[in-house]
């Protein structure tokens, strides 16, 4: 069914959601709108205290990539990102 957010009358939902622990989930989105994860969880009465992006499309992000850091994209990375279109 999904969750209705303030800026869109059409409900949004996660492609997958796995409970990791009492206060952790693994959430998969197919499209990320502005603060979508935080807003989805707030809509059901929860609060996001930390957020970690591990992948963009088929491109896995390095485990040691620090928050706020970036990486140069290789040709393989670009190819994976282009597959999203």
N, C-alpha and C positions, 0 to 999 in steps of 0.2 A: 504494500500500500504506500508507504513512504511518509515523509514529514513535510508539512507545508511551511515554507519559509516566508518571511515578511515581503520579500521583493518578487515572489513568483507564486501565482495561485496553483501552479501545477506541483504536486508532491514530488520530492526528491527522495531517493533511497540509495543505500550502499549496494554495490554489486555483491559484496560478501562482508560478513562480520563474524569474527571469532573471538570469544571471550578467553583472554589469556590468564587472568587472575581476577581478584575481587575488585581491582581498580584499573585494569588494563584491557584494551581490546585491540584487535588487528582489524582495521577497516580498509576495504578496497572500494575506491570510487572510479567510475568510468569518465567522469567529468568533474573537475573541481571548480566550483564557483567561489566567490569572495567569502573567506572564512567559513566555508560550507561545513566542515567537520564540527567546528565549535558551535555553529548555529543549529546543526542537526541535534547535537547532544543537549544543547540548552533547551530545545523544543520539547525534549522528553524528560526534563528536570535534572540533567547532569551538567557538570562543568569540566572543561578540558584544562588540566594543569600542565600538561606537557604534550608536545606533538613532534613526531619524528617521521619524515618522509623517507622511505627506503627505496622507492622506485618511481620512475616516470615512464609510463607505458611499459615497454619491454626492457628499458634500460635500468639496470640495478645501479644504485648509487653506492659509492665506496663506504664500507662500514666505518672507516676512520675519518670520514668527511665531517669536520666540526660544524656545529650550528653557525649559520651565517657565512660559511666558507663556500667556495665554488671550485670547479675543476674545468680544465680544458677538455673540450669534447674531441674525441677521436673520430676517425671516419666511420668506425663501427657504431659509435654512439649516435652519430648523425643519421646513419642508416636506420637504426632502431627507432629514433624519434620520427623520422620521415614515414615510417610504417603506420604511425598513428593517424595520418591523414587519409 
